[in-house]
C-alpha cells in the first residue's frame, strides 16, 4: 500500500459524505419551500434559538466533563478487588442505567435539590445529566481497561513494575485508544438527552422550539428547525467518532497483539 493512501481515501469518503448530506439537506429544504409549511414566523425566533443552542452546548459539555470524571471513579470501584466498593459501583450503574433519565431529573429537581437548597435550574439539570452520563462513561472506561490482554499486565509485573505503574504505562495508553470512539458516541447521546432539561424549565434548544411552536401554532416547523440544529452538532461528532475508530484500528502494530 502506498504510504498515506489510506488517509487520502478516508478524507475522500468524508468529503463525499458531506457533499451527499448537503445535497439531501438542499433537496429537503427545496421540498419544504414548495409545501404549505411556513418557516418565516420561526425565523423571528432565530436569536432565541441560537441562545438555546449555546445553552444546550454548555449543559452538554459541563455534564460530559462531570460524567467522565465520575465515570473514572465508577470504573475504579467496579474494578476493585474488594467486594464492598465493587458492589457500590455495580449498584450505581444499575440504578442510573436502569431508570429513565427523566425520572432521575424529576427526583433531583423536586426532591434532592430543595433539600440541598439548590435553586439554579441549569445547575440541577447539568448535575443530573452528569450523574446519568457517569454510569455510561464508567462502563466504557471499565470495558476499555479490561479489554487489555492479561498477559501484558503479567509481563509488566514480572519486569518489576508496580500495579500503579502497570496501569499508567501499559494498560491506560492502549485502553484510551479503545475508549475514544465510544466516549465520542456517548457525547452524541448526551447532546440528545439534554433536550429533556426543558422539563424543569431550562431554556435550551428544544424549550425555545417548543415555545416558538406555542406562540405561532407552527409546532412542526419549530421542531424541524430544532432537529436540524441537533444534526448540525451531532453529524460532525458522528463523523469524528467513525474517523477516530478507523484511524485507531488501523494504527495497530503487530506488537499490539503480543
N, C-alpha and C positions, 0 to 999 in steps of 0.2 A: 504494500500500500504506500502511496506517495505521502511523505510527511505533511501533515496539515490538511490532507484532503478530506478527512473525516469532519474536521472543524468547518471546512468550507461547505460540505454537504449539509451539515446541521444548520448553518447560517442560511443557506438557500431554502431549506424546508421551513424555517421560521419566517422568512420573508414571504414565502408562498402562502403560508397560513395567515399571516397578517393581511396580505392582499385579498385572499378569499373572504376573510372576516369582514374587511371593509366593503368588499363588493356585496356581500349579503346584507350588511347593515344599510348600504345605499339603496339596495332593492327594496328592503323592508320599509325604509323611510319614504321612498317614492310611492310605495303601495299605500302607506298611511296618508300621504298627501292627497291622493286621489279619492280617499274614502270620506265618510261623514265625520270622522274624528277631528276634533279641534284642539290644537295644542297652543293656540295663541294665548288663551287665558292662563295656561300653566306656565308659559314663558314669563309671565309677570311675576312669578314666584322664583325666578332664577337666582336672585341673591340669597333668598332664604334656603333654597335647595343647596346652594354652594356652602352656606354655613352649616347646614345639616350634614353635608358630605364631609366637611372638615371635622365636625364633631364625631362622626362615625369613625373616621380615621384615627382621631385622637383616642377615643374609647377603645378601639381595637388594638392600637399599638400599646397603650398602657396595660390593658388586660393580657396581651400576649407576653409582655415582659414579666408581669406578675405571675402569670401561669407558668412560664418557663422556669422562673426562679423557684416557685413552689414545686414544680414538677421534678426538679432535681432532688429536692428533699423527699418527695413521694417515691421516686425511683430508688433512692438510697434506703428508705425504710423497707421497701419490698425486696431489696437485695440483701437485707440484713440477715445475719446468721441466727439472731435471737428471735424467738417466736413472738414476743410482745410487739417490738417495732414492726416486724413483718405483718402481723395481724392488723396493726393500725393502718399501715399502708394499703393493705388489701381492702380494709373497711372503707377508707377514704375513696378509693377508686370505685368500689361497688356502689356507694351511696351517690356519688356525683355522676357516674355514668349510668346508673340505674334509674334515675329520676329525671324528668324533663327540666330543662333549664328554666322555663317559665315558672314552674313550681318553686324551684330554688330561689329565683328572683323575688317571687311573691313572699316567701318565708323571710327572706333577708330584709325586704323593704317594709313589710308590715309587722315583723316580729323582732328580728335581731337589731336592726338599725335604730328603732326607737329606744330599745333598752340601752344601747351604747351612746345615745344622744347624737347620732349622725343624721343630719337633715339634708345633706347635699345629694341630690338625685344622681348627678353624674358620678360621684364617688361611690354611691351604693351600687349603681349599675356596673361600673368598671370593676369593683372588687368582686361582685357576684360573678361577672363574666370571667375574671381571672381565676377564681376558685374552681369554676367549671372547667376552664381550659387546663388547669393543673392536672386534672385526672387523666386527660388525654396525653398531654406532654409527658407526664410521668411514665405512662405506659410506653411511649415512643422511646424515651431515654432508656428505660429498663430493657426493652427489647433490643435496642442498639448495643447495649453493653453485653447482654447475654448472647448476642449473635457472634461475638468473637470466639474463635475456637479455643477450647480449654487447653489444648496443647501449647498454645502461645503463652498463656498465663503460667503454666507449669514450667515452660522453658525459661521464662523471665525470672521466676522464683528460684530456679536451680542455678541461675547465674548470680544470685546474691541480691536481687532487687527485692525491696520490701513490698508489702501489699499496696501501700500508697504509691510507691514509685512504679510498680507494675501498672496500676490503674492510670497514672499520669502519662507515662511514656510509651506504653504498649497498647493498652485497651482503648483509652479515650480517643487518641488520634485516628484510629481505624473506625471506632464506633461513631464518631462525629460525622464522618463521611456518609455513613449509612442513615444517620438521623436527619440530615438536612432536607432531603426531599419530603419525607412525611411531616416534618415540622413546618415546611412551607405549605403543605396541604392543610395542616391544622390552622395556619394563619388565614387561609381562604375560608375555611369553615367558621372561624371566629368572626370574620367580617360579616358573614350572613347571619350568624347568631346575634350580632349586635343590633339587628333590626328589632329584636324583642324588647329593647330598652325603652321603646316608646310606651310600653305598658305602664311604666312608673312615671312617665312624664318627661323623659329625657328627649329633648328636641333634636333627634338625629335625623338622618336622611328619610327614613320611612315615615317618621312622625310628621315631617314637613309635607311629604307627598300626601299623607292621609288628610292633613289639614287643608291642603290645596284642593283635594277632591271634595271635601265637605263644603268648602266655600263656593266652588264653581259647579258642583254636581258632575264633575268630569273625573270620576274615580279611575276609570280605565286608563285615560290619558296620563293621569298623575302617576299611576302605578307602573305604566310603561316607561315613563321617564326615570322613575326610581330604579326600575330593573336595569335600564341602560347604564345608569350611574354605577350600580353594583358591578356590572360587567366590565366597565372601564377600570375598576380596581382589580377584579379577580382574574380576568383573562391574562393580563401581563404576569400576574403571580402564578397562574397555572402554567404558562409557557416557561417561566423561570424554573418552576419545580421540575417540569419534564426535561428541560435542558440540563439542570444540575444532575438529575438522575442518570441521564445518558452519559454526561461528562464524567461523573464519578464512577460509573460502572465500566467505562472504557479506559479509565486511568489506572486500573489494577495492574500490578506487575506479577510475574509468576511467583514471587516470594510471598504474595498475599495469601496464597493457598497452602503454604507450607506450615 
